[in-house]
């Protein structure tokens, strides 16, 4: 009997599919939205009205508090680092506060 060399591990096939269809990025974006209070803190999460991403590694955060908008603009880099650490790779490189 001949051994089939075209076999790959299931985990490797799933990883390849996720990367090919960019599902890993979509899943990470979804996870960031769901864990926003853990990433940004309860106060920021409470005043966040919308979070969305674009294809250029930007995350847009809409807040209903002008005081928090100002505070977040000073801590922008820290939040970017927290998001990327949460994902385990560089999901975003810019945070825009609206």
Secondary structure, DSSP 8 states (H G I E B T S, - for coil): ----TT---HHHHHHHHHHHTTHHHHHHHHHHHHTHHHHH-HHHHHTEEEEEE-TTSEEEEEES-HHHHHHHHHSHHHHHHHHHHHHTS---SEEEE-
